[in-house]
């Protein structure tokens, strides 16, 4: 506690400076690394599978080591600066936050190298364990479609989970043991200017036979910091809700209240982060001293911190209050202007009303229409006999059918499986429909979002879909999307006038390079800046898969164009309820979700 009392100003200064350093330097460098990879691949845009494939490539391993080392080194610079602040009084002076950060940055090369070594060792140790988990998955969970294992959880699922759990537990214990051995690396580098390898060796020697002592103190620190953080978060939550509840219909009051609530919340979260960082630095320094550390910190001229107030405290309190009010008004204006009194959103029923009926069946599609959906979304694959079946998985095991792959079965064979699970002959409304049948049934009643599915199999799915749509003259009632960017590009090339979109949970690269009309993304990616940039490019944003009413309302407030949901009836009800809200109520609802106060 004495270290915190004596150094809190310098500790806060050091922490904020390092955060600024991350924003100004590290983030752009990381973006540059990704841009270089895009240039190397010759692709303007990478989606989920391609990003994952990068990290399965040797070049990805090198990138992970370099970027991981840079990330850990940046974290080490921040904590190292704080450790130096705490240690400075031992040598007869108080190192200011700026000087501490300068000293930490001066050691960036050593911090990077030791971080890269640590990550490399941990990664090498992890390889056999991860390989074992992957082998268990390949042997036990690849006979049928993965959705079957996730939904039905057969014995093989629990066996695999058990094997992976044991492997990860053992790996975690090894990593923890190594972490305890290397816990003094940071103070050794920051205070004694020890090199990467020597710091690892000296830390291991100093912590030998003290692992349980370190572990106990680590657990105590974690519990303490959890209690303090929870209390701080609780106070922040209470104050923010109190501010939000004190509102009126006056626009300037709404603006001030909204800005004040967001500032209180931001300050609260900043305090939690500061408490964690400062307490960790103090705990680190105490462990270093307890285990024999004797490093001295020599301060240079100009590093001594200047104490005292410049001018009267009252003057600065008035200035601070005025500045806080202005900031609150600006932040509030930004928050209020993003809230519209008119909702412009379309409801897409994901595989039909799939919460109320078996997915991708005529029953689910009919219920979606009854619920007021604007679109139904469905998945299509090619069959052995050249038909286009409406089905998601690569087999029908999840629905009690055979393990035969969709492309190895005829449409008639697929339709012999009833998705409802009821006894007796399969019913047309709850078995696999053919795309043409669905289109003909819903024509003029609801629009259709067709997702092209491949699973590594492709004959001429795009052309067959185009033929069926044009046969029924439904081009203006259909949109097409896929996870595979080349498939989307192929549809665009075949039918330039059609509405096409890219489906993705993550994207990397230049979305301007894709000639698409919309992006169907996981709702976590559908942030306000992402939506704004997409709209600036002339692209709509479709958010999936959204079933929670509060999240639906939040996404509507953010400006998404389409909600993709398993529960179109709830989405329609949310829209109806929002139409009755005043501006004040909309702002409060939007901020409640934006700040996470609805949890």
Backbone torsions as a table, in degrees:
resi	resn	phi	psi	omega
1	UNK	NA	-35.2	179.8
2	UNK	-63.7	-38.1	178.4
3	UNK	-62.8	-39.9	-179.3
4	UNK	-67.9	-42.0	-179.0
5	UNK	-63.3	-39.4	-176.3
6	UNK	-78.5	-25.1	-168.6
7	UNK	-126.0	12.5	-170.1
8	UNK	-60.4	-37.8	-177.9
9	UNK	-66.2	-44.2	179.3
10	UNK	-67.1	-36.0	178.9
11	UNK	-65.2	-44.2	177.8
12	UNK	-62.7	-44.0	179.0
13	UNK	-59.1	-46.3	-179.5
14	UNK	-62.2	-44.0	-178.6
15	UNK	-62.7	-45.2	-178.1
16	UNK	-67.8	-37.8	178.9
17	UNK	-64.2	-40.5	179.9
18	UNK	-67.5	-39.1	177.1
19	UNK	-61.3	-40.3	176.9
20	UNK	-64.6	-38.1	178.5
21	UNK	-61.1	-40.8	178.9
22	UNK	-61.5	-44.8	-177.8
23	UNK	-66.2	-42.9	-172.5
24	UNK	-80.4	-34.9	-171.6
25	UNK	-113.2	-57.0	-170.3
26	UNK	-67.2	-46.2	-178.3
27	UNK	-58.9	-47.7	177.1
28	UNK	-61.4	-37.4	179.2
29	UNK	-64.8	-40.2	177.1
30	UNK	-63.1	-44.1	177.7
31	UNK	-61.1	-38.1	178.3
32	UNK	-64.0	-39.9	178.7
33	UNK	-60.7	-43.9	178.6
34	UNK	-64.9	-38.7	-179.8
35	UNK	-64.0	-39.5	177.5
36	UNK	-63.5	-36.8	177.9
37	UNK	-66.0	-38.7	177.3
38	UNK	-62.5	-40.9	177.8
39	UNK	-63.1	-42.0	-178.5
40	UNK	-64.0	-39.1	-179.3
41	UNK	-78.1	-21.0	-177.4
42	UNK	77.1	13.0	-179.5
43	UNK	-109.7	138.4	179.4
44	UNK	-79.2	-18.6	-174.3
45	UNK	-149.7	136.0	174.8
46	UNK	-118.2	139.7	176.2
47	UNK	-112.5	-169.0	-168.8
48	UNK	-48.5	-57.9	-174.3
49	UNK	-64.1	-37.1	-178.2
50	UNK	-70.8	-36.5	177.0
51	UNK	-65.2	-44.3	177.9
52	UNK	-62.7	-38.4	179.1
53	UNK	-64.2	-31.7	178.8
54	UNK	-61.6	-42.7	-178.0
55	UNK	-78.0	-7.0	172.8
56	UNK	-92.4	-4.1	-178.5
57	UNK	-96.4	147.6	177.7
58	UNK	-52.8	-36.6	176.9
59	UNK	-62.8	-35.1	177.5
60	UNK	-66.3	-35.7	177.9
61	UNK	-63.7	-42.7	179.4
62	UNK	-63.9	-44.0	-179.6
63	UNK	-62.3	-40.5	179.2
64	UNK	-62.7	-40.6	179.5
65	UNK	-65.1	-44.8	-177.7
66	UNK	-69.4	-50.8	-178.8
67	UNK	-66.3	-38.5	177.8
68	UNK	-64.6	-42.6	177.9
69	UNK	-62.0	-41.5	179.2
70	UNK	-65.1	-40.6	179.7
71	UNK	-65.2	-46.4	179.2
72	UNK	-66.3	-38.6	178.6
73	UNK	-63.1	-38.5	177.5
74	UNK	-63.9	-43.7	175.4
75	UNK	-61.1	-40.7	179.8
76	UNK	-65.2	-34.9	177.6
77	UNK	-61.1	-44.4	179.4
78	UNK	-63.3	-50.7	-179.8
79	UNK	-68.3	-35.2	178.5
80	UNK	-63.8	-39.7	177.0
81	UNK	-62.6	-40.0	179.6
82	UNK	-68.4	-40.6	176.8
83	UNK	-59.5	-40.7	-179.9
84	UNK	-66.1	-37.8	177.1
85	UNK	-61.4	-46.4	-178.3
86	UNK	-65.7	-36.6	-176.0
87	UNK	-79.5	-21.7	-172.5
88	UNK	-56.4	-42.5	-178.8
89	UNK	-58.6	-23.4	179.6
90	UNK	-64.0	-24.0	-178.8
91	UNK	-103.8	13.8	172.3
92	UNK	93.4	14.5	178.3
93	UNK	-153.6	165.7	179.4
94	UNK	-107.3	111.9	-179.8
95	UNK	-79.3	125.0	179.4
96	UNK	-70.9	162.6	-178.7
97	UNK	-59.9	-40.9	-179.1
98	UNK	-64.8	-46.1	-179.5
99	UNK	-63.3	-36.5	-179.9
100	UNK	-65.8	-40.7	179.1
101	UNK	-67.6	-40.8	177.3
102	UNK	-59.3	-43.5	178.9
103	UNK	-63.6	-39.0	179.8
104	UNK	-68.2	-43.2	179.8
105	UNK	-63.8	-35.1	179.1
106	UNK	-62.2	-21.0	179.3
107	UNK	-103.2	18.5	-174.6
108	UNK	-60.5	-35.9	-179.1
109	UNK	-62.9	-45.7	178.9
110	UNK	-64.9	-43.6	-179.6
111	UNK	-63.2	-39.6	178.7
112	UNK	-65.1	-45.1	-177.5
113	UNK	-65.2	-43.4	179.6
114	UNK	-68.7	-34.1	176.4
115	UNK	-64.8	-43.6	179.1
116	UNK	-63.6	-40.4	178.2
117	UNK	-62.3	-46.1	-178.9
118	UNK	-62.0	-47.0	-180.0
119	UNK	-63.7	-41.0	179.1
120	UNK	-61.7	-43.2	179.2
121	UNK	-65.3	-47.0	-179.6
122	UNK	-62.2	-39.8	179.2
123	UNK	-66.5	-41.9	179.7
124	UNK	-62.9	-40.6	178.1
125	UNK	-65.4	-34.5	-176.4
126	UNK	-73.0	-25.4	-173.6
127	UNK	-53.1	-53.2	-178.4
128	UNK	-63.8	-33.7	179.4
129	UNK	-69.4	-43.8	178.1
130	UNK	-66.7	-37.0	177.2
131	UNK	-63.8	-39.4	177.4
132	UNK	-64.0	-41.0	177.3
133	UNK	-65.1	-40.0	178.9
134	UNK	-66.8	-38.6	178.5
135	UNK	-63.1	-41.4	177.7
136	UNK	-61.7	-41.4	178.0
137	UNK	-62.9	-46.2	-177.4
138	UNK	-64.1	-38.5	-177.3
139	UNK	-76.3	-39.0	-169.3
140	UNK	-103.5	-22.7	-171.0
141	UNK	-124.9	22.8	-179.5
142	UNK	-118.2	0.8	179.8
143	UNK	-68.0	-36.6	-179.7
144	UNK	-120.6	174.8	178.2
145	UNK	-61.2	141.0	-175.8
146	UNK	-61.5	-28.6	-179.8
147	UNK	-64.5	-28.4	176.5
148	UNK	-64.8	-46.3	-179.2
149	UNK	-65.0	-39.1	-179.0
150	UNK	-70.3	-33.9	-177.1
151	UNK	-84.4	-47.8	-173.9
152	UNK	-90.9	-22.5	179.7
153	UNK	48.9	65.1	176.4
154	UNK	-70.2	174.5	-179.8
155	UNK	-53.8	-35.7	179.8
156	UNK	-60.9	-33.5	180.0
157	UNK	-64.4	-47.9	-178.9
158	UNK	-68.8	-34.4	177.4
159	UNK	-63.5	-45.3	178.5
160	UNK	-63.6	-43.5	178.7
161	UNK	-60.3	-39.6	178.9
162	UNK	-65.3	-45.0	179.5
163	UNK	-61.9	-48.0	-179.9
164	UNK	-63.6	-39.7	179.2
165	UNK	-61.4	-43.9	178.8
166	UNK	-64.1	-44.6	-179.5
167	UNK	-61.6	-44.1	-179.5
168	UNK	-68.5	-34.2	178.0
169	UNK	-64.8	-47.2	178.4
170	UNK	-61.3	-43.7	178.3
171	UNK	-60.6	-42.4	179.5
172	UNK	-62.3	-39.7	179.1
173	UNK	-64.0	-42.8	179.6
174	UNK	-64.1	-45.0	178.7
175	UNK	-61.4	-40.9	179.5
176	UNK	-63.2	-43.4	179.4
177	UNK	-60.4	-44.6	178.6
178	UNK	-66.4	-39.5	178.7
179	UNK	-61.0	-39.8	177.7
180	UNK	-67.0	-36.5	177.7
181	UNK	-66.0	-33.5	-174.0
182	UNK	-102.0	13.2	-171.6
183	UNK	-65.3	-22.7	-177.5
184	UNK	-96.8	8.1	-179.5
185	UNK	-59.6	-45.5	-175.7
186	UNK	-62.3	-52.6	178.1
187	UNK	-63.1	-31.7	177.4
188	UNK	-64.4	-41.3	178.8
189	UNK	-69.9	-45.3	-174.1
190	UNK	-73.4	-35.1	-173.0
191	UNK	-101.0	-32.3	-176.2
192	UNK	-114.1	0.8	177.1
193	UNK	55.2	42.3	179.7
194	UNK	-82.5	146.4	-179.7
195	UNK	-73.2	171.4	-175.1
196	UNK	-56.6	-56.6	-176.0
197	UNK	-67.8	-43.3	-179.8
198	UNK	-63.1	-36.6	179.8
199	UNK	-66.2	-36.6	177.2
200	UNK	-66.2	-43.9	-179.1
201	UNK	-66.5	-45.2	-178.7
202	UNK	-66.3	-38.5	177.9
203	UNK	-62.6	-43.0	178.7
204	UNK	-61.8	-39.4	180.0
205	UNK	-69.0	-40.0	-177.9
206	UNK	-70.8	-29.0	-177.1
207	UNK	-96.6	-0.8	-180.0
208	UNK	-58.9	133.1	-180.0
209	UNK	69.9	6.5	178.4
210	UNK	-116.8	15.2	-174.4
211	UNK	-64.5	-44.2	-179.7
212	UNK	-66.1	-36.4	177.7
213	UNK	-62.9	-44.8	177.8
214	UNK	-63.6	-40.8	-179.1
215	UNK	-63.7	-43.8	179.6
216	UNK	-61.6	-46.2	178.9
217	UNK	-65.1	-34.8	176.2
218	UNK	-63.1	-42.9	178.6
219	UNK	-64.6	-42.6	177.8
220	UNK	-60.5	-43.7	178.9
221	UNK	-62.5	-43.7	-179.6
222	UNK	-61.6	-44.3	179.7
223	UNK	-64.4	-43.7	-179.7
224	UNK	-62.8	-46.9	-177.6
225	UNK	-67.6	-31.8	176.5
226	UNK	-64.7	-42.6	179.5
227	UNK	-63.6	-48.4	-179.1
228	UNK	-62.6	-45.5	-179.6
229	UNK	-63.5	-40.7	179.1
230	UNK	-63.6	-41.7	178.5
231	UNK	-64.3	-45.0	178.4
232	UNK	-61.6	-44.9	179.0
233	UNK	-63.3	-38.2	179.5
234	UNK	-64.6	-42.8	178.1
235	UNK	-64.3	-43.3	178.2
236	UNK	-60.6	-44.2	178.6
237	UNK	-59.2	-46.4	-177.3
238	UNK	-63.0	-46.6	-178.4
239	UNK	-64.8	-40.7	-179.3
240	UNK	-65.4	-45.1	177.8
241	UNK	-63.4	-36.8	178.6
242	UNK	-62.9	-42.7	178.7
243	UNK	-65.6	-43.8	-178.8
244	UNK	-63.3	-34.3	-177.6
245	UNK	-74.8	-20.3	-179.5
246	UNK	-94.7	76.8	-176.8
247	UNK	-130.4	166.7	176.6
248	UNK	-142.2	-175.3	-177.7
249	UNK	-87.2	-6.2	179.1
250	UNK	-71.4	129.9	-173.8
251	UNK	-61.4	-40.1	-178.4
252	UNK	-67.1	-32.4	177.5
253	UNK	-69.4	-43.5	177.7
254	UNK	-58.8	-44.5	-179.5
255	UNK	-62.0	-46.8	-178.9
256	UNK	-65.4	-42.4	-179.8
257	UNK	-64.4	-44.0	179.9
258	UNK	-62.1	-46.4	178.6
259	UNK	-64.4	-41.8	178.6
260	UNK	-61.3	-42.6	179.7
261	UNK	-62.3	-43.0	-178.6
262	UNK	-69.1	-35.6	178.6
263	UNK	-67.9	-44.8	178.1
264	UNK	-58.3	-43.9	-179.5
265	UNK	-64.8	-43.6	-179.8
266	UNK	-64.1	-42.2	179.0
267	UNK	-64.1	-40.3	178.8
268	UNK	-61.4	-44.4	179.0
269	UNK	-67.0	-36.3	177.1
270	UNK	-64.6	-40.8	178.5
271	UNK	-62.5	-41.1	178.4
272	UNK	-60.6	-46.4	179.4
273	UNK	-63.0	-39.3	179.3
274	UNK	-65.4	-42.4	179.8
275	UNK	-60.8	-43.3	179.9
276	UNK	-63.0	-48.6	-177.7
277	UNK	-64.3	-47.0	-176.3
278	UNK	-67.1	-42.9	-179.1
279	UNK	-67.4	-33.7	177.9
280	UNK	-66.6	-42.2	178.8
281	UNK	-62.4	-42.1	179.3
282	UNK	-65.4	-44.7	178.7
283	UNK	-62.4	-39.7	178.5
284	UNK	-60.7	-45.6	-178.3
285	UNK	-65.0	-39.9	179.3
286	UNK	-65.2	-41.5	178.4
287	UNK	-64.0	-39.9	179.4
288	UNK	-61.0	-46.2	179.8
289	UNK	-67.6	-40.8	-177.6
290	UNK	-62.9	-32.7	-175.8
291	UNK	-97.4	17.6	170.3
292	UNK	102.6	10.4	179.2
293	UNK	-68.4	135.5	-177.8
294	UNK	-129.6	14.5	-176.9
295	UNK	-62.1	140.9	178.3
296	UNK	-110.9	148.0	178.7
297	UNK	-109.5	118.2	179.1
298	UNK	-96.2	119.9	179.4
299	UNK	-86.8	144.6	178.7
300	UNK	-99.3	161.1	179.0
301	UNK	-56.1	133.7	179.3
302	UNK	95.3	-9.9	-178.9
303	UNK	-84.3	-17.9	-179.3
304	UNK	-61.5	136.4	-178.3
305	UNK	-76.8	143.1	176.0
306	UNK	-92.5	127.2	-178.4
307	UNK	-107.3	169.1	177.9
308	UNK	95.0	163.9	-179.6
309	UNK	-91.3	145.4	172.3
310	UNK	-90.8	101.8	-176.4
311	UNK	89.8	-174.5	-176.9
312	UNK	-77.0	149.7	178.6
313	UNK	-64.2	-37.2	-177.0
314	UNK	-61.5	-41.6	-179.5
315	UNK	-59.8	-45.2	-178.1
316	UNK	-71.6	-29.4	174.7
317	UNK	-65.0	-41.6	179.1
318	UNK	-66.3	-44.3	178.2
319	UNK	-60.6	-45.1	-179.8
320	UNK	-62.6	-42.8	179.9
321	UNK	-64.6	-42.2	178.5
322	UNK	-62.8	-45.3	179.4
323	UNK	-62.5	-42.0	179.6
324	UNK	-61.9	-38.7	179.0
325	UNK	-65.1	-45.0	179.0
326	UNK	-62.4	-43.3	178.4
327	UNK	-62.6	-41.3	179.3
328	UNK	-61.1	-41.3	179.1
329	UNK	-65.1	-42.5	179.7
330	UNK	-65.1	-46.7	178.9
331	UNK	-63.6	-41.8	179.6
332	UNK	-63.7	-41.0	177.7
333	UNK	-60.6	-41.2	177.3
334	UNK	-62.5	-41.4	-178.8
335	UNK	-67.9	-41.7	-176.0
336	UNK	-71.8	-40.4	-176.3
337	UNK	-65.1	-20.8	-179.5
338	UNK	-83.8	-4.5	-178.9
339	UNK	-102.0	123.0	-177.9
340	UNK	-104.0	148.9	176.1
341	UNK	-82.9	-9.5	-179.4
342	UNK	-121.2	127.4	-180.0
343	UNK	-94.1	124.6	176.8
344	UNK	-117.3	89.1	-177.0
345	UNK	-144.2	146.5	179.3
346	UNK	-110.5	143.5	-179.1
347	UNK	-103.3	123.1	176.2
348	UNK	-113.5	124.8	-179.9
349	UNK	-83.5	113.0	-175.6
350	UNK	-70.4	110.8	-175.3
351	UNK	55.8	34.5	-175.3
352	UNK	82.7	-165.8	175.5
353	UNK	-78.5	74.0	-167.0
354	UNK	-76.6	-7.0	171.4
355	UNK	-82.6	-22.6	-175.9
356	UNK	-101.9	-16.3	-176.3
357	UNK	-153.0	162.0	177.8
358	UNK	-55.3	134.9	-174.9
359	UNK	-62.4	149.2	175.0
360	UNK	57.6	31.9	177.0
361	UNK	-117.5	162.4	179.2
362	UNK	-61.5	-33.2	177.5
363	UNK	-62.7	-44.1	179.0
364	UNK	-64.7	-37.4	-179.8
365	UNK	-69.7	-41.0	178.3
366	UNK	-63.9	-42.1	178.6
367	UNK	-65.3	-34.5	178.0
368	UNK	-65.0	-41.3	177.7
369	UNK	-63.6	-44.2	178.9
370	UNK	-61.9	-31.4	-177.9
371	UNK	-79.6	-7.2	178.1
372	UNK	93.8	22.0	178.0
373	UNK	-67.1	145.1	176.0
374	UNK	-85.4	-33.0	178.9
375	UNK	-132.5	152.5	162.6
376	UNK	-111.2	139.4	176.5
377	UNK	-105.0	137.0	179.5
378	UNK	-143.3	156.8	-178.7
379	UNK	-107.0	139.7	-179.0
380	UNK	-127.8	143.8	175.7
381	UNK	-140.0	160.8	176.8
382	UNK	-86.0	145.3	176.2
383	UNK	-103.7	173.3	-178.9
384	UNK	-60.4	-35.0	-177.8
385	UNK	-94.2	20.6	172.3
386	UNK	77.7	18.2	177.4
387	UNK	-94.9	165.5	177.9
388	UNK	-108.5	104.8	-177.9
389	UNK	-91.9	144.4	177.5
390	UNK	-94.6	98.7	-176.2
391	UNK	-160.6	145.4	-175.5
392	UNK	-90.9	-54.3	-172.8
393	UNK	-72.6	164.8	177.7
394	UNK	-82.7	-6.1	171.1
395	UNK	-150.0	-179.8	-176.2
396	UNK	-111.7	22.5	-178.3
397	UNK	-61.4	-37.2	-178.5
398	UNK	-61.9	-23.1	-178.2
399	UNK	-106.9	16.3	178.3
400	UNK	86.9	10.7	-179.0
401	UNK	-94.9	-173.1	-178.2
402	UNK	-77.0	168.5	-179.7
403	UNK	-84.3	4.5	-179.8
404	UNK	-60.7	133.0	178.0
405	UNK	-67.0	149.2	-176.9
406	UNK	-55.2	-42.4	-176.9
407	UNK	-75.7	-6.6	176.1
408	UNK	-104.2	4.6	-179.4
409	UNK	-120.0	153.4	174.2
410	UNK	-83.6	164.3	178.6
411	UNK	-61.2	-39.5	179.6
412	UNK	-62.2	-38.8	178.5
413	UNK	-65.8	-38.7	178.5
414	UNK	-67.0	-37.3	-177.2
415	UNK	-75.8	-2.7	175.7
416	UNK	-80.4	-5.4	179.5
417	UNK	-103.1	126.7	178.5
418	UNK	-97.4	119.0	-176.4
419	UNK	-69.0	-18.1	-178.0
420	UNK	-74.3	-19.9	-179.2
421	UNK	79.3	6.5	-179.3
422	UNK	-80.0	152.7	179.3
423	UNK	-71.5	157.5	176.8
424	UNK	102.3	-172.8	-178.0
425	UNK	-67.4	144.9	179.3
426	UNK	-63.5	140.7	-179.0
427	UNK	-98.2	140.3	-178.2
428	UNK	-56.8	-34.5	-176.2
429	UNK	-76.1	-13.0	-179.7
430	UNK	-127.5	25.5	174.4
431	UNK	-122.3	-179.6	-175.6
432	UNK	-67.6	118.2	176.6
433	UNK	-88.4	163.6	173.6
434	UNK	-95.3	145.2	-173.7
435	UNK	-55.0	-44.0	-179.3
436	UNK	-59.8	-37.5	178.4
437	UNK	-63.5	-43.7	-179.7
438	UNK	-64.8	-47.5	-177.9
439	UNK	-59.8	-43.6	-179.6
440	UNK	-64.5	-35.7	-177.7
441	UNK	-72.3	-38.0	-173.6
442	UNK	-98.3	-2.6	-176.9
443	UNK	-54.7	127.4	179.6
444	UNK	81.0	-6.7	-178.4
445	UNK	-107.2	-33.2	179.9
446	UNK	-158.9	150.4	177.1
447	UNK	-85.8	166.4	-171.0
448	UNK	-129.2	130.8	172.8
449	UNK	-105.4	113.6	-176.3
450	UNK	-100.7	118.3	175.6
451	UNK	-98.8	123.8	179.1
452	UNK	-82.1	121.8	179.5
453	UNK	-110.9	143.6	-174.6
454	UNK	-126.7	-50.9	-175.3
455	UNK	54.3	37.0	178.2
456	UNK	81.4	2.7	-178.1
457	UNK	-118.0	126.3	-179.6
458	UNK	-155.3	120.0	174.7
459	UNK	-105.8	-72.8	173.7
460	UNK	-152.6	52.5	-177.1
461	UNK	-59.8	-45.0	-176.6
462	UNK	-59.0	-46.6	-177.6
463	UNK	-66.3	-38.8	179.5
464	UNK	-65.3	-38.8	176.7
465	UNK	-65.0	-45.0	179.1
466	UNK	-58.3	-44.4	-178.7
467	UNK	-61.6	-43.5	-179.1
468	UNK	-65.4	-42.0	-179.5
469	UNK	-65.1	-44.9	-177.1
470	UNK	-72.5	-28.9	176.6
471	UNK	-60.7	-31.6	-179.9
472	UNK	-101.7	6.6	178.7
473	UNK	54.5	50.4	-176.2
474	UNK	-117.4	20.1	-177.8
475	UNK	-58.1	-32.0	-179.5
476	UNK	-82.9	-2.6	179.8
477	UNK	-113.5	10.6	-173.0
478	UNK	-132.2	140.7	166.6
479	UNK	-123.1	153.6	-176.8
480	UNK	-126.2	138.6	176.5
481	UNK	-144.9	166.6	178.4
482	UNK	-163.5	156.9	171.9
483	UNK	-72.5	-24.5	-178.3
484	UNK	-88.5	112.5	179.8
485	UNK	-59.1	-40.9	178.5
486	UNK	-60.6	-33.7	178.7
487	UNK	-66.5	-41.4	178.0
488	UNK	-63.0	-42.7	179.1
489	UNK	-64.0	-34.2	179.8
490	UNK	-68.0	-42.4	177.7
491	UNK	-63.5	-41.3	178.9
492	UNK	-61.2	-40.3	-179.8
493	UNK	-68.3	-38.3	-179.1
494	UNK	-73.3	-38.4	-177.8
495	UNK	-137.1	81.5	-175.7
496	UNK	-57.6	-27.2	-175.8
497	UNK	-84.0	-9.2	-178.1
498	UNK	-75.1	157.8	175.7
499	UNK	-88.9	119.5	-176.8
500	UNK	-129.5	153.8	-178.6
501	UNK	-145.9	161.2	178.1
502	UNK	-105.9	131.4	179.1
503	UNK	-99.0	128.4	-176.3
504	UNK	-159.6	147.0	170.2
505	UNK	-93.4	-31.5	176.5
506	UNK	-138.8	148.2	174.8
507	UNK	-134.8	154.5	178.5
508	UNK	-145.6	124.3	177.6
509	UNK	122.7	-159.9	-172.7
510	UNK	-96.1	103.4	179.2
511	UNK	-70.3	-19.1	175.9
512	UNK	-64.1	-24.0	-177.4
513	UNK	-74.6	-17.0	179.4
514	UNK	-91.3	126.4	177.7
515	UNK	-87.2	80.5	-177.0
516	UNK	-131.1	160.7	-179.4
517	UNK	-99.2	-23.0	179.6
518	UNK	-153.2	159.1	174.9
519	UNK	-117.0	123.2	175.6
520	UNK	-100.7	107.8	-171.3
521	UNK	-124.2	158.3	172.3
522	UNK	-59.8	142.1	-173.0
523	UNK	-58.9	-25.1	178.0
524	UNK	-66.7	-25.2	179.2
525	UNK	-83.7	-17.0	-175.3
526	UNK	-83.2	64.8	176.0
527	UNK	-84.2	167.8	178.7
528	UNK	-58.8	-48.4	178.8
529	UNK	-60.4	-39.8	179.5
530	UNK	-63.0	-45.0	-179.5
531	UNK	-63.9	-42.9	-179.7
532	UNK	-62.3	-44.7	179.2
533	UNK	-64.0	-38.9	179.2
534	UNK	-63.8	-42.5	179.2
535	UNK	-65.8	-35.8	177.2
536	UNK	-63.0	-30.1	177.1
537	UNK	-83.4	-4.6	-178.2
538	UNK	83.0	21.1	-179.4
539	UNK	-110.7	137.3	174.2
540	UNK	-78.7	161.2	175.8
541	UNK	-120.2	120.4	176.0
542	UNK	-107.0	124.7	-176.3
543	UNK	-105.2	129.6	179.3
544	UNK	-127.2	167.8	-31.9
545	UNK	-97.1	117.7	-165.5
546	UNK	-110.2	112.1	-179.4
547	UNK	-117.8	-13.4	-179.3
548	UNK	-84.5	128.5	-176.7
549	UNK	-60.1	-40.7	-179.4
550	UNK	-66.1	-41.7	177.5
551	UNK	-65.3	-39.0	175.5
552	UNK	-55.8	-48.0	-178.6
553	UNK	-63.3	-39.9	179.0
554	UNK	-62.8	-44.9	-179.5
555	UNK	-64.8	-36.4	176.9
556	UNK	-63.9	-42.0	178.6
557	UNK	-64.5	-33.7	179.5
558	UNK	-69.2	-23.9	178.3
559	UNK	108.8	17.0	177.3
560	UNK	-62.6	151.1	-178.1
561	UNK	-89.8	-31.1	-175.5
562	UNK	-139.5	133.5	170.3
563	UNK	-99.9	122.0	175.1
564	UNK	-100.2	116.3	-170.2
565	UNK	-140.1	150.4	172.6
566	UNK	-78.5	-13.0	-172.3
567	UNK	-127.1	74.9	-176.6
568	UNK	-63.5	-26.9	179.6
569	UNK	-64.6	-42.2	178.2
570	UNK	-66.1	-41.4	179.0
571	UNK	-60.6	-41.8	178.4
572	UNK	-65.4	-38.5	178.9
573	UNK	-66.2	-39.3	177.7
574	UNK	-61.3	-43.0	178.3
575	UNK	-62.2	-41.3	179.8
576	UNK	-65.6	-40.0	179.9
577	UNK	-69.2	-37.6	179.1
578	UNK	-66.0	-29.5	-179.4
579	UNK	-65.4	-18.2	-179.6
580	UNK	-94.3	-4.4	-175.4
581	UNK	-82.2	143.5	173.4
582	UNK	-81.3	173.5	178.0
583	UNK	-61.7	-41.9	179.0
584	UNK	-58.7	-47.1	-178.4
585	UNK	-65.6	-36.0	179.3
586	UNK	-68.0	-41.8	178.8
587	UNK	-63.3	-45.8	-179.6
588	UNK	-62.9	-43.8	178.9
589	UNK	-63.1	-43.4	-179.0
590	UNK	-64.2	-44.1	179.9
591	UNK	-68.7	-36.0	178.4
592	UNK	-58.3	-43.6	179.4
593	UNK	-75.1	-41.6	-177.1
594	UNK	-61.5	-35.7	-179.2
595	UNK	-92.5	1.8	177.3
596	UNK	75.6	21.3	-176.7
597	UNK	-84.9	-1.1	178.6
598	UNK	-86.3	-4.4	-176.5
599	UNK	-71.8	NA	NA
